[in-house]
């Protein structure tokens, strides 16, 4: 056995410096690694020798990449080329579009830890129109109140946590709690930055899809992303123009849905229409004040039995159909014993067994922009969203209520919604920029049980921000109703040991 480091990411300024000092060098590109790996399946030479050949024949390597990736369709070869990108001066709303791409890594400037100033993006749809003054004055109003909220929340948080406040080492922690609640009033237009790591395959997809996005800011980001990377790996990033699928599918779906709804309204069937509890809840005073609306819409039938069957299938040489027959005849105690066997050596940092991916849950969440900003980071899931909708109400942190700032908070939100309505009439794609982190949207989240374990570990933990923590706890509670054995150990990291001991040692 031999393991050889083939390469690693380094600061591009270093690459530029080497290229300037050695203009004859043609091998300062990740394409050579991709080309070498592409040849592994057909060339008997050791892979390290293939890399040497690729570095000496860059143009041949590029031709090979184009043939294998685009002509032959082996797109995974492009995943061996990786880019690190600094993204600055973008809005929070655009970051949500960027981070829809699951197979990339992001580290974002945190509104939980950084006290934001008055930096915000004025969308091109609004700039130099009569709406610009409405937009900017509304954002500045939100930001002034954000600073005021922080100044009032800071002493409140310290007073509510005297034991922590007694130790100066906890100052930043407590100030962070004040910041995370104050941020609910600042808009999605707030300017932020992030570091992004993405492979060439997903880079190309990102460029193409964002070029088709309705936001002008997203289209500009697509162009700048292409300009920043096009010269580095031209053989791996090729199809960057939006396709009809990217451009037209969403609109076609909206049109088709409108026809279906219209037909149903014209010809009622007499059945009870699909109830949207969100409409009732959002109209009720104080309903869901923390933005916590979690509804389990669908789950794999007989989930515990299917997980038990999957565990059997991994352990014995029987067809899965036969394993399911066996699991279907197991009583609860037998299934619980089997699933506990799979979990009994788990630690709080361990992922659930891969067999747990065999069963799914679909939730509808009505959550604040703050909560969504965290939920969207769970990319090994299927997440679809509706636009932000002021009619869904706002999520107001309990600390804001406790310091008597609910009325001015709501007043700011009401004035924000007036501005939103003005912008929506003229530039609907840009209207969401003006909404605050407190405003809500509906999201449909489909996860397998293994991913729900991960969400629970990270988000149901006491260190998690309260909004997403309450959402995650409710998701697990709803999930346990339909797959109680599968989700036996789904809990935040801080509660893992106690739950584990209760299940496996009988300790309370």
HUUR-V731104 format. One record per residue. N is the residue number from 1. RES is the residue in one small letter. PSI is psi in degrees with one decimal (* if undefined). D_LAST is the distance of its C-alpha to the last C-alpha in Angstrom with 2 decimals. Layout:
# HUUR-V731104
n:N res:RES psi:PSI d_last:D_LAST
n:N res:RES psi:PSI d_last:D_LAST
This chain:
# HUUR-V731104
n:1 res:x psi:143.2 d_last:47.79
n:2 res:x psi:135.5 d_last:48.62
n:3 res:x psi:119.9 d_last:46.86
n:4 res:x psi:130.4 d_last:49.21
n:5 res:x psi:114.4 d_last:48.44
n:6 res:x psi:-22.8 d_last:50.70
n:7 res:x psi:171.7 d_last:50.28
n:8 res:x psi:162.0 d_last:48.04
n:9 res:x psi:137.0 d_last:48.32
n:10 res:x psi:160.5 d_last:50.39
n:11 res:x psi:131.5 d_last:51.62
n:12 res:x psi:-24.4 d_last:54.52
n:13 res:x psi:-33.6 d_last:56.61
n:14 res:x psi:-42.8 d_last:56.72
n:15 res:x psi:-44.3 d_last:57.92
n:16 res:x psi:-40.3 d_last:60.55
n:17 res:x psi:-43.4 d_last:61.74
n:18 res:x psi:-42.7 d_last:62.16
n:19 res:x psi:-37.6 d_last:63.99
n:20 res:x psi:-37.4 d_last:66.29
n:21 res:x psi:-24.3 d_last:67.11
n:22 res:x psi:74.1 d_last:67.59
n:23 res:x psi:-16.3 d_last:68.95
n:24 res:x psi:-15.5 d_last:69.80
n:25 res:x psi:128.3 d_last:66.12
n:26 res:x psi:0.5 d_last:65.18
n:27 res:x psi:14.4 d_last:61.90
n:28 res:x psi:62.0 d_last:59.63
n:29 res:x psi:145.1 d_last:57.85
n:30 res:x psi:-7.2 d_last:54.63
n:31 res:x psi:-30.6 d_last:56.83
n:32 res:x psi:-36.9 d_last:57.81
n:33 res:x psi:-46.5 d_last:54.28
n:34 res:x psi:-43.2 d_last:53.91
n:35 res:x psi:-41.1 d_last:57.33
n:36 res:x psi:-45.0 d_last:56.58
n:37 res:x psi:-32.3 d_last:53.35
n:38 res:x psi:-27.4 d_last:55.21
n:39 res:x psi:-8.1 d_last:57.66
n:40 res:x psi:-42.9 d_last:55.13
n:41 res:x psi:-18.2 d_last:55.27
n:42 res:x psi:-5.3 d_last:59.09
n:43 res:x psi:129.0 d_last:60.19
n:44 res:x psi:-10.6 d_last:59.84
n:45 res:x psi:149.8 d_last:59.94
n:46 res:x psi:147.3 d_last:56.84
n:47 res:x psi:-33.1 d_last:54.99
n:48 res:x psi:-32.2 d_last:55.73
n:49 res:x psi:-35.4 d_last:59.42
n:50 res:x psi:-36.4 d_last:59.07
n:51 res:x psi:-40.3 d_last:57.72
n:52 res:x psi:-43.6 d_last:60.75
n:53 res:x psi:-43.4 d_last:63.07
n:54 res:x psi:-38.7 d_last:61.44
n:55 res:x psi:-30.3 d_last:61.76
n:56 res:x psi:-11.5 d_last:65.45
n:57 res:x psi:66.2 d_last:66.11
n:58 res:x psi:-43.2 d_last:64.30
n:59 res:x psi:-37.1 d_last:66.52
n:60 res:x psi:-38.4 d_last:66.11
n:61 res:x psi:-42.5 d_last:62.35
n:62 res:x psi:-41.6 d_last:62.46
n:63 res:x psi:-40.4 d_last:64.65
n:64 res:x psi:-43.5 d_last:62.27
n:65 res:x psi:-47.0 d_last:59.32
n:66 res:x psi:-39.7 d_last:61.26
n:67 res:x psi:-47.3 d_last:62.19
n:68 res:x psi:-42.9 d_last:58.77
n:69 res:x psi:-46.9 d_last:56.65
n:70 res:x psi:-40.7 d_last:59.00
n:71 res:x psi:-44.3 d_last:61.50
n:72 res:x psi:-16.7 d_last:59.29
n:73 res:x psi:13.7 d_last:56.14
n:74 res:x psi:74.9 d_last:53.76
n:75 res:x psi:-21.3 d_last:52.11
n:76 res:x psi:-20.6 d_last:49.19
n:77 res:x psi:-36.0 d_last:51.70
n:78 res:x psi:-15.5 d_last:51.69
n:79 res:x psi:-12.9 d_last:48.00
n:80 res:x psi:-12.0 d_last:48.99
n:81 res:x psi:124.2 d_last:50.71
n:82 res:x psi:140.3 d_last:48.35
n:83 res:x psi:140.6 d_last:49.22
n:84 res:x psi:128.3 d_last:47.65
n:85 res:x psi:133.2 d_last:48.83
n:86 res:x psi:128.1 d_last:48.76
n:87 res:x psi:114.8 d_last:48.68
n:88 res:x psi:154.0 d_last:49.84
n:89 res:x psi:32.5 d_last:50.97
n:90 res:x psi:159.1 d_last:49.29
n:91 res:x psi:159.3 d_last:47.66
n:92 res:x psi:-33.5 d_last:44.01
n:93 res:x psi:-41.4 d_last:45.29
n:94 res:x psi:-37.2 d_last:46.94
n:95 res:x psi:-35.0 d_last:43.84
n:96 res:x psi:-36.9 d_last:42.09
n:97 res:x psi:-41.8 d_last:44.95
n:98 res:x psi:-44.9 d_last:44.85
n:99 res:x psi:8.0 d_last:41.14
n:100 res:x psi:-20.9 d_last:41.48
n:101 res:x psi:109.7 d_last:42.46
n:102 res:x psi:-33.1 d_last:39.25
n:103 res:x psi:53.7 d_last:40.53
n:104 res:x psi:167.1 d_last:41.31
n:105 res:x psi:137.5 d_last:39.48
n:106 res:x psi:140.1 d_last:39.61
n:107 res:x psi:118.5 d_last:38.79
n:108 res:x psi:145.8 d_last:39.68
n:109 res:x psi:126.2 d_last:40.52
n:110 res:x psi:128.0 d_last:37.49
n:111 res:x psi:-6.1 d_last:37.95
n:112 res:x psi:-28.7 d_last:34.62
n:113 res:x psi:-21.5 d_last:35.95
n:114 res:x psi:133.7 d_last:39.73
n:115 res:x psi:113.4 d_last:41.63
n:116 res:x psi:151.5 d_last:44.12
n:117 res:x psi:-147.8 d_last:47.76
n:118 res:x psi:26.9 d_last:50.29
n:119 res:x psi:126.5 d_last:50.66
n:120 res:x psi:161.1 d_last:50.70
n:121 res:x psi:130.3 d_last:52.42
n:122 res:x psi:111.2 d_last:55.20
n:123 res:x psi:146.1 d_last:55.29
n:124 res:x psi:-29.1 d_last:58.68
n:125 res:x psi:-23.0 d_last:58.69
n:126 res:x psi:-32.0 d_last:58.89
n:127 res:x psi:137.4 d_last:60.79
n:128 res:x psi:32.2 d_last:64.41
n:129 res:x psi:168.1 d_last:64.09
n:130 res:x psi:-17.4 d_last:64.21
n:131 res:x psi:-14.5 d_last:60.40
n:132 res:x psi:-41.6 d_last:59.93
n:133 res:x psi:-42.0 d_last:60.37
n:134 res:x psi:-44.4 d_last:57.91
n:135 res:x psi:-54.2 d_last:55.39
n:136 res:x psi:-39.0 d_last:55.77
n:137 res:x psi:-34.9 d_last:55.89
n:138 res:x psi:-44.9 d_last:52.71
n:139 res:x psi:-43.1 d_last:50.86
n:140 res:x psi:-35.3 d_last:52.14
n:141 res:x psi:-45.3 d_last:51.03
n:142 res:x psi:-43.3 d_last:47.50
n:143 res:x psi:-37.5 d_last:47.50
n:144 res:x psi:-42.6 d_last:48.81
n:145 res:x psi:-33.6 d_last:46.07
n:146 res:x psi:-47.4 d_last:43.49
n:147 res:x psi:-40.3 d_last:44.76
n:148 res:x psi:-42.7 d_last:44.79
n:149 res:x psi:-45.2 d_last:41.24
n:150 res:x psi:-43.2 d_last:40.04
n:151 res:x psi:-31.8 d_last:41.89
n:152 res:x psi:-35.1 d_last:40.27
n:153 res:x psi:-32.6 d_last:36.75
n:154 res:x psi:-55.1 d_last:36.72
n:155 res:x psi:-31.6 d_last:36.91
n:156 res:x psi:-46.7 d_last:34.55
n:157 res:x psi:-41.7 d_last:31.79
n:158 res:x psi:-40.5 d_last:32.42
n:159 res:x psi:-32.8 d_last:32.34
n:160 res:x psi:-15.9 d_last:29.07
n:161 res:x psi:63.1 d_last:27.39
n:162 res:x psi:-34.4 d_last:28.98
n:163 res:x psi:-43.4 d_last:26.57
n:164 res:x psi:-39.6 d_last:27.28
n:165 res:x psi:-23.4 d_last:30.91
n:166 res:x psi:-21.8 d_last:31.42
n:167 res:x psi:115.5 d_last:31.33
n:168 res:x psi:-22.4 d_last:34.39
n:169 res:x psi:-18.3 d_last:32.65
n:170 res:x psi:4.4 d_last:30.67
n:171 res:x psi:-48.2 d_last:33.91
n:172 res:x psi:-36.4 d_last:34.22
n:173 res:x psi:-49.1 d_last:30.64
n:174 res:x psi:-39.4 d_last:31.20
n:175 res:x psi:-34.1 d_last:34.66
n:176 res:x psi:-37.9 d_last:33.27
n:177 res:x psi:-38.8 d_last:31.10
n:178 res:x psi:-41.5 d_last:34.31
n:179 res:x psi:-40.4 d_last:36.25
n:180 res:x psi:-25.4 d_last:33.84
n:181 res:x psi:-34.5 d_last:34.22
n:182 res:x psi:-31.9 d_last:37.95
n:183 res:x psi:-13.2 d_last:38.60
n:184 res:x psi:-18.8 d_last:38.06
n:185 res:x psi:-10.4 d_last:41.67
n:186 res:x psi:156.4 d_last:43.45
n:187 res:x psi:167.6 d_last:45.10
n:188 res:x psi:-8.7 d_last:44.74
n:189 res:x psi:-8.6 d_last:48.15
n:190 res:x psi:133.1 d_last:46.59
n:191 res:x psi:138.2 d_last:47.86
n:192 res:x psi:-175.6 d_last:45.46
n:193 res:x psi:160.8 d_last:45.54
n:194 res:x psi:159.4 d_last:43.61
n:195 res:x psi:136.5 d_last:43.89
n:196 res:x psi:134.5 d_last:44.01
n:197 res:x psi:126.5 d_last:44.07
n:198 res:x psi:143.1 d_last:45.43
n:199 res:x psi:166.6 d_last:47.25
n:200 res:x psi:-33.6 d_last:50.77
n:201 res:x psi:-46.2 d_last:49.91
n:202 res:x psi:-26.2 d_last:47.54
n:203 res:x psi:-46.8 d_last:49.86
n:204 res:x psi:-43.7 d_last:52.63
n:205 res:x psi:-41.8 d_last:50.50
n:206 res:x psi:-45.7 d_last:49.43
n:207 res:x psi:-45.2 d_last:53.07
n:208 res:x psi:-46.0 d_last:54.25
n:209 res:x psi:-40.9 d_last:51.62
n:210 res:x psi:-24.7 d_last:51.78
n:211 res:x psi:-24.3 d_last:55.57
n:212 res:x psi:-1.9 d_last:55.20
n:213 res:x psi:151.1 d_last:52.77
n:214 res:x psi:-26.7 d_last:54.20
n:215 res:x psi:131.0 d_last:53.41
n:216 res:x psi:-35.8 d_last:56.31
n:217 res:x psi:-38.4 d_last:53.94
n:218 res:x psi:-39.5 d_last:52.26
n:219 res:x psi:-39.8 d_last:55.70
n:220 res:x psi:-40.2 d_last:56.69
n:221 res:x psi:-41.0 d_last:53.53
n:222 res:x psi:-45.9 d_last:54.41
n:223 res:x psi:-43.8 d_last:57.89
n:224 res:x psi:-34.9 d_last:56.74
n:225 res:x psi:-43.1 d_last:54.16
n:226 res:x psi:-45.5 d_last:56.94
n:227 res:x psi:-35.6 d_last:59.36
n:228 res:x psi:-22.5 d_last:56.91
n:229 res:x psi:-12.0 d_last:56.31
n:230 res:x psi:-32.0 d_last:59.35
n:231 res:x psi:-8.8 d_last:61.27
n:232 res:x psi:-43.0 d_last:58.51
n:233 res:x psi:65.7 d_last:57.88
n:234 res:x psi:-23.6 d_last:60.49
n:235 res:x psi:-9.4 d_last:60.17
n:236 res:x psi:-18.7 d_last:56.52
n:237 res:x psi:102.4 d_last:56.53
n:238 res:x psi:-48.9 d_last:59.21
n:239 res:x psi:90.3 d_last:58.33
n:240 res:x psi:-7.8 d_last:57.55
n:241 res:x psi:141.3 d_last:59.38
n:242 res:x psi:139.4 d_last:57.49
n:243 res:x psi:167.5 d_last:58.19
n:244 res:x psi:-34.2 d_last:58.92
n:245 res:x psi:-46.5 d_last:55.43
n:246 res:x psi:-40.4 d_last:53.99
n:247 res:x psi:-34.4 d_last:56.49
n:248 res:x psi:-20.0 d_last:56.91
n:249 res:x psi:-47.2 d_last:53.88
n:250 res:x psi:-43.4 d_last:51.88
n:251 res:x psi:-40.1 d_last:54.95
n:252 res:x psi:-41.3 d_last:55.80
n:253 res:x psi:-40.4 d_last:52.35
n:254 res:x psi:-42.0 d_last:52.67
n:255 res:x psi:-43.9 d_last:56.08
n:256 res:x psi:-43.4 d_last:55.00
n:257 res:x psi:-40.3 d_last:52.02
n:258 res:x psi:-40.3 d_last:54.40
n:259 res:x psi:-41.1 d_last:56.72
n:260 res:x psi:-45.8 d_last:53.99
n:261 res:x psi:-43.7 d_last:52.77
n:262 res:x psi:-42.5 d_last:56.35
n:263 res:x psi:-38.9 d_last:57.16
n:264 res:x psi:-37.4 d_last:54.19
n:265 res:x psi:-33.4 d_last:55.26
n:266 res:x psi:-31.4 d_last:58.82
n:267 res:x psi:73.2 d_last:57.95
n:268 res:x psi:142.4 d_last:54.84
n:269 res:x psi:-8.3 d_last:53.47
n:270 res:x psi:-10.8 d_last:52.19
n:271 res:x psi:163.3 d_last:48.60
n:272 res:x psi:125.7 d_last:45.97
n:273 res:x psi:156.4 d_last:45.97
n:274 res:x psi:116.3 d_last:42.91
n:275 res:x psi:136.4 d_last:41.14
n:276 res:x psi:87.6 d_last:40.30
n:277 res:x psi:-24.3 d_last:37.58
n:278 res:x psi:-34.2 d_last:37.90
n:279 res:x psi:-44.7 d_last:41.30
n:280 res:x psi:-47.8 d_last:40.03
n:281 res:x psi:-40.3 d_last:36.98
n:282 res:x psi:-21.9 d_last:39.02
n:283 res:x psi:-19.7 d_last:41.61
n:284 res:x psi:131.1 d_last:39.24
n:285 res:x psi:125.8 d_last:39.18
n:286 res:x psi:-1.9 d_last:35.99
n:287 res:x psi:133.2 d_last:34.55
n:288 res:x psi:42.2 d_last:32.27
n:289 res:x psi:-28.4 d_last:33.14
n:290 res:x psi:14.7 d_last:30.83
n:291 res:x psi:16.3 d_last:32.31
n:292 res:x psi:95.8 d_last:29.24
n:293 res:x psi:103.4 d_last:30.71
n:294 res:x psi:121.1 d_last:28.95
n:295 res:x psi:122.2 d_last:30.26
n:296 res:x psi:111.3 d_last:29.45
n:297 res:x psi:-31.1 d_last:32.95
n:298 res:x psi:150.6 d_last:32.74
n:299 res:x psi:160.0 d_last:30.59
n:300 res:x psi:122.2 d_last:31.39
n:301 res:x psi:142.4 d_last:31.63
n:302 res:x psi:41.8 d_last:29.50
n:303 res:x psi:-46.2 d_last:27.60
n:304 res:x psi:-40.5 d_last:24.88
n:305 res:x psi:-37.8 d_last:27.73
n:306 res:x psi:-37.3 d_last:29.78
n:307 res:x psi:-42.4 d_last:27.11
n:308 res:x psi:-41.5 d_last:26.67
n:309 res:x psi:-39.8 d_last:30.46
n:310 res:x psi:-39.0 d_last:30.68
n:311 res:x psi:-39.7 d_last:28.34
n:312 res:x psi:-43.6 d_last:30.52
n:313 res:x psi:-34.9 d_last:33.61
n:314 res:x psi:-20.0 d_last:32.63
n:315 res:x psi:-24.2 d_last:31.91
n:316 res:x psi:154.7 d_last:34.90
n:317 res:x psi:69.5 d_last:38.53
n:318 res:x psi:149.9 d_last:38.73
n:319 res:x psi:151.1 d_last:39.92
n:320 res:x psi:-36.4 d_last:37.34
n:321 res:x psi:-40.9 d_last:38.87
n:322 res:x psi:-39.2 d_last:38.25
n:323 res:x psi:-36.3 d_last:34.64
n:324 res:x psi:-35.0 d_last:34.21
n:325 res:x psi:-43.3 d_last:35.84
n:326 res:x psi:-48.7 d_last:33.42
n:327 res:x psi:-33.4 d_last:30.33
n:328 res:x psi:-23.1 d_last:31.79
n:329 res:x psi:-3.2 d_last:31.79
n:330 res:x psi:141.2 d_last:28.22
n:331 res:x psi:176.0 d_last:25.80
n:332 res:x psi:-42.6 d_last:22.43
n:333 res:x psi:-39.4 d_last:20.68
n:334 res:x psi:-42.9 d_last:23.24
n:335 res:x psi:-40.5 d_last:23.00
n:336 res:x psi:-40.6 d_last:19.22
n:337 res:x psi:-40.9 d_last:19.64
n:338 res:x psi:-45.6 d_last:22.42
n:339 res:x psi:-37.7 d_last:20.74
n:340 res:x psi:-33.7 d_last:17.63
n:341 res:x psi:-38.6 d_last:20.25
n:342 res:x psi:-25.8 d_last:21.72
n:343 res:x psi:-11.6 d_last:18.55
n:344 res:x psi:-19.4 d_last:16.92
n:345 res:x psi:11.3 d_last:18.91
n:346 res:x psi:141.2 d_last:18.62
n:347 res:x psi:169.8 d_last:18.13
n:348 res:x psi:-23.0 d_last:17.93
n:349 res:x psi:-2.5 d_last:21.73
n:350 res:x psi:142.5 d_last:22.50
n:351 res:x psi:150.4 d_last:24.22
n:352 res:x psi:158.2 d_last:23.11
n:353 res:x psi:145.8 d_last:25.40
n:354 res:x psi:-26.0 d_last:28.88
n:355 res:x psi:-20.5 d_last:28.78
n:356 res:x psi:-10.9 d_last:26.61
n:357 res:x psi:-6.5 d_last:29.78
n:358 res:x psi:-18.1 d_last:31.27
n:359 res:x psi:148.0 d_last:29.76
n:360 res:x psi:159.5 d_last:30.41
n:361 res:x psi:140.1 d_last:29.52
n:362 res:x psi:121.9 d_last:32.06
n:363 res:x psi:149.0 d_last:31.19
n:364 res:x psi:127.6 d_last:33.58
n:365 res:x psi:132.5 d_last:32.62
n:366 res:x psi:104.2 d_last:34.57
n:367 res:x psi:157.8 d_last:33.82
n:368 res:x psi:163.2 d_last:35.53
n:369 res:x psi:-33.7 d_last:37.58
n:370 res:x psi:-45.8 d_last:35.08
n:371 res:x psi:-42.1 d_last:32.22
n:372 res:x psi:-37.5 d_last:34.60
n:373 res:x psi:-30.3 d_last:35.72
n:374 res:x psi:-39.2 d_last:32.25
n:375 res:x psi:-33.7 d_last:31.62
n:376 res:x psi:-16.1 d_last:34.96
n:377 res:x psi:-15.4 d_last:33.91
n:378 res:x psi:86.2 d_last:31.90
n:379 res:x psi:-14.2 d_last:35.02
n:380 res:x psi:52.3 d_last:33.72
n:381 res:x psi:169.4 d_last:33.65
n:382 res:x psi:117.9 d_last:36.39
n:383 res:x psi:117.6 d_last:36.83
n:384 res:x psi:152.5 d_last:39.75
n:385 res:x psi:157.1 d_last:40.55
n:386 res:x psi:168.0 d_last:42.89
n:387 res:x psi:158.3 d_last:44.86
n:388 res:x psi:139.8 d_last:43.51
n:389 res:x psi:107.6 d_last:44.32
n:390 res:x psi:-27.3 d_last:44.72
n:391 res:x psi:-17.7 d_last:44.51
n:392 res:x psi:-5.6 d_last:40.78
n:393 res:x psi:-170.6 d_last:40.40
n:394 res:x psi:154.9 d_last:38.76
n:395 res:x psi:119.2 d_last:35.30
n:396 res:x psi:121.4 d_last:35.38
n:397 res:x psi:141.0 d_last:32.70
n:398 res:x psi:-29.5 d_last:31.16
n:399 res:x psi:-34.3 d_last:32.36
n:400 res:x psi:-39.3 d_last:35.89
n:401 res:x psi:-41.3 d_last:35.56
n:402 res:x psi:-30.3 d_last:34.24
n:403 res:x psi:11.0 d_last:37.31
n:404 res:x psi:26.0 d_last:39.66
n:405 res:x psi:16.5 d_last:40.93
n:406 res:x psi:-45.9 d_last:40.19
n:407 res:x psi:-51.1 d_last:43.83
n:408 res:x psi:-31.8 d_last:45.45
n:409 res:x psi:-48.6 d_last:42.83
n:410 res:x psi:-36.2 d_last:43.71
n:411 res:x psi:-43.8 d_last:47.39
n:412 res:x psi:-44.0 d_last:47.23
n:413 res:x psi:-39.8 d_last:45.53
n:414 res:x psi:-43.0 d_last:48.20
n:415 res:x psi:-34.6 d_last:50.98
n:416 res:x psi:-43.0 d_last:49.36
n:417 res:x psi:-31.7 d_last:49.40
n:418 res:x psi:-43.8 d_last:53.08
n:419 res:x psi:-40.5 d_last:53.82
n:420 res:x psi:-44.3 d_last:51.81
n:421 res:x psi:-40.1 d_last:53.94
n:422 res:x psi:-45.4 d_last:57.15
n:423 res:x psi:-39.5 d_last:56.18
n:424 res:x psi:-35.6 d_last:54.95
n:425 res:x psi:-33.5 d_last:58.39
n:426 res:x psi:-40.9 d_last:60.19
n:427 res:x psi:73.2 d_last:57.76
n:428 res:x psi:-34.7 d_last:54.82
n:429 res:x psi:-25.6 d_last:53.34
n:430 res:x psi:-4.3 d_last:53.10
n:431 res:x psi:-36.5 d_last:51.71
n:432 res:x psi:-21.7 d_last:48.05
n:433 res:x psi:-35.2 d_last:48.88
n:434 res:x psi:-15.4 d_last:49.15
n:435 res:x psi:157.0 d_last:45.82
n:436 res:x psi:171.8 d_last:42.98
n:437 res:x psi:-15.1 d_last:39.50
n:438 res:x psi:-22.8 d_last:38.37
n:439 res:x psi:155.5 d_last:40.30
n:440 res:x psi:160.2 d_last:38.64
n:441 res:x psi:161.3 d_last:39.36
n:442 res:x psi:141.3 d_last:38.07
n:443 res:x psi:142.0 d_last:36.73
n:444 res:x psi:124.1 d_last:36.03
n:445 res:x psi:117.4 d_last:33.40
n:446 res:x psi:123.2 d_last:33.08
n:447 res:x psi:150.4 d_last:30.41
n:448 res:x psi:167.1 d_last:29.24
n:449 res:x psi:-32.1 d_last:25.57
n:450 res:x psi:-41.6 d_last:25.70
n:451 res:x psi:-33.8 d_last:27.11
n:452 res:x psi:-33.7 d_last:24.57
n:453 res:x psi:-45.9 d_last:21.92
n:454 res:x psi:-44.5 d_last:24.10
n:455 res:x psi:-42.8 d_last:24.55
n:456 res:x psi:-40.9 d_last:20.86
n:457 res:x psi:-45.0 d_last:20.27
n:458 res:x psi:-40.3 d_last:23.20
n:459 res:x psi:-20.8 d_last:23.44
n:460 res:x psi:2.7 d_last:20.01
n:461 res:x psi:150.9 d_last:19.17
n:462 res:x psi:-20.0 d_last:19.45
n:463 res:x psi:-11.5 d_last:22.63
n:464 res:x psi:156.4 d_last:24.30
n:465 res:x psi:142.0 d_last:26.92
n:466 res:x psi:-35.5 d_last:25.67
n:467 res:x psi:-52.6 d_last:28.03
n:468 res:x psi:-27.5 d_last:27.07
n:469 res:x psi:-46.1 d_last:23.36
n:470 res:x psi:-36.5 d_last:23.42
n:471 res:x psi:-45.7 d_last:25.58
n:472 res:x psi:-42.0 d_last:23.35
n:473 res:x psi:-41.9 d_last:20.21
n:474 res:x psi:-37.8 d_last:22.44
n:475 res:x psi:-45.3 d_last:23.86
n:476 res:x psi:-42.3 d_last:20.60
n:477 res:x psi:-42.5 d_last:19.72
n:478 res:x psi:-39.2 d_last:23.21
n:479 res:x psi:-38.6 d_last:23.03
n:480 res:x psi:-21.5 d_last:19.98
n:481 res:x psi:-27.1 d_last:22.12
n:482 res:x psi:-18.4 d_last:24.58
n:483 res:x psi:66.1 d_last:22.77
n:484 res:x psi:-34.5 d_last:19.10
n:485 res:x psi:-42.6 d_last:18.88
n:486 res:x psi:-37.9 d_last:20.89
n:487 res:x psi:25.7 d_last:18.79
n:488 res:x psi:-42.3 d_last:15.37
n:489 res:x psi:21.2 d_last:14.88
n:490 res:x psi:108.3 d_last:17.15
n:491 res:x psi:162.0 d_last:15.71
n:492 res:x psi:157.6 d_last:17.09
n:493 res:x psi:-37.9 d_last:17.11
n:494 res:x psi:-23.8 d_last:15.19
n:495 res:x psi:1.8 d_last:12.13
n:496 res:x psi:-51.0 d_last:12.58
n:497 res:x psi:-42.7 d_last:10.66
n:498 res:x psi:-44.2 d_last:7.27
n:499 res:x psi:-41.6 d_last:8.28
n:500 res:x psi:-47.9 d_last:9.82
n:501 res:x psi:-38.6 d_last:7.20
n:502 res:x psi:-37.5 d_last:5.32
n:503 res:x psi:-35.8 d_last:9.01
n:504 res:x psi:-19.3 d_last:10.54
n:505 res:x psi:-9.1 d_last:8.82
n:506 res:x psi:4.7 d_last:6.41
n:507 res:x psi:140.8 d_last:3.79
n:508 res:x psi:* d_last:0.00
